[in-house]
Amino acid sequence: MYRYDNEEPLSVGGWIGTLLVMCVPIVNLVMIFVWGFGNGNQGRKNYALAVLILSLIVTALFIVITILNGAAISQAFSEMQNLTTY
């Protein structure tokens, strides 16, 4: 059975390069999608897909928490206004 280039494990230098690219704003977003949906190294592809999945989960949690905080603040202002009006 033959191993293809995209199945070879990344070297230490390859991972250092990957992490350095992830430090550059905007470029990191583009590269995550390129690595995640391209035909490159399988290890890097799995890493990029994991980053995308975790980003979606964190974004969804952030949206839910923001909505809940907004509702709580709105409720608090509404109750405060009811207390000040006689």
C-alpha positions as CSV (number, residue, x, y, z in Angstrom):
1,M,0.0,0.0,0.0
2,Y,1.3,3.4,-1.0
3,R,1.3,6.5,1.2
4,Y,0.4,9.7,-0.6
5,D,1.9,13.1,0.3
6,N,-1.3,14.3,1.9
7,E,-1.1,11.4,4.3
8,E,2.4,12.0,5.4
9,P,2.6,13.5,8.9
10,L,3.7,17.2,9.1
11,S,7.2,17.8,10.3
12,V,8.0,20.0,13.3
13,G,8.8,22.8,10.8
14,G,5.5,22.3,9.0
15,W,3.6,22.7,12.3
16,I,5.7,25.8,13.2
17,G,4.8,27.3,9.8
18,T,1.2,26.5,10.3
19,L,1.1,28.1,13.8
20,L,2.9,31.2,12.5
21,V,0.4,31.6,9.7
22,M,-2.4,31.3,12.3
23,C,-0.9,34.4,14.1
24,V,-1.5,36.7,11.1
25,P,-4.9,38.3,11.1
26,I,-7.2,37.8,8.0
27,V,-4.6,35.4,6.5
28,N,-5.4,32.9,9.2
29,L,-9.1,33.0,8.3
30,V,-8.4,32.4,4.6
31,M,-5.9,29.7,5.3
32,I,-8.2,27.8,7.7
33,F,-10.8,27.5,4.9
34,V,-8.1,26.6,2.3
35,W,-6.6,23.9,4.5
36,G,-10.0,22.6,5.8
37,F,-11.6,22.2,2.4
38,G,-8.5,21.7,0.1
39,N,-6.6,18.6,-0.9
40,G,-3.6,19.2,1.3
41,N,-2.0,17.3,4.2
42,Q,-4.6,15.3,6.1
43,G,-3.3,16.2,9.5
44,R,-3.5,19.9,8.7
45,K,-6.9,19.4,7.1
46,N,-8.2,17.8,10.3
47,Y,-6.7,20.6,12.4
48,A,-8.4,23.2,10.2
49,L,-11.8,21.4,10.4
50,A,-11.5,21.1,14.2
51,V,-10.7,24.9,14.4
52,L,-13.8,25.7,12.2
53,I,-16.1,23.4,14.3
54,L,-14.9,24.9,17.6
55,S,-15.2,28.4,16.2
56,L,-18.9,27.7,15.2
57,I,-19.6,26.3,18.7
58,V,-18.0,29.3,20.5
59,T,-19.8,31.8,18.2
60,A,-23.2,30.1,18.8
61,L,-22.5,30.2,22.6
62,F,-21.5,33.8,22.4
63,I,-24.8,34.7,20.5
64,V,-26.9,32.8,23.0
65,I,-25.2,34.4,26.0
66,T,-25.5,37.9,24.4
67,I,-29.2,37.4,23.8
68,L,-29.7,36.2,27.4
69,N,-27.7,39.1,28.8
70,G,-29.7,41.6,26.7
71,A,-33.0,40.1,27.9
72,A,-31.8,40.3,31.5
73,I,-30.7,43.9,31.1
74,S,-33.9,44.8,29.4
75,Q,-35.9,43.2,32.3
76,A,-33.8,45.1,34.9
77,F,-34.4,48.4,33.2
78,S,-38.1,47.7,32.9
79,E,-38.3,46.9,36.6
80,M,-36.3,49.9,37.5
81,Q,-38.6,52.1,35.5
82,N,-41.6,50.6,37.2
83,L,-40.1,51.4,40.6
84,T,-39.5,55.0,39.8
85,T,-43.0,55.7,38.4
86,Y,-45.7,56.0,41.0
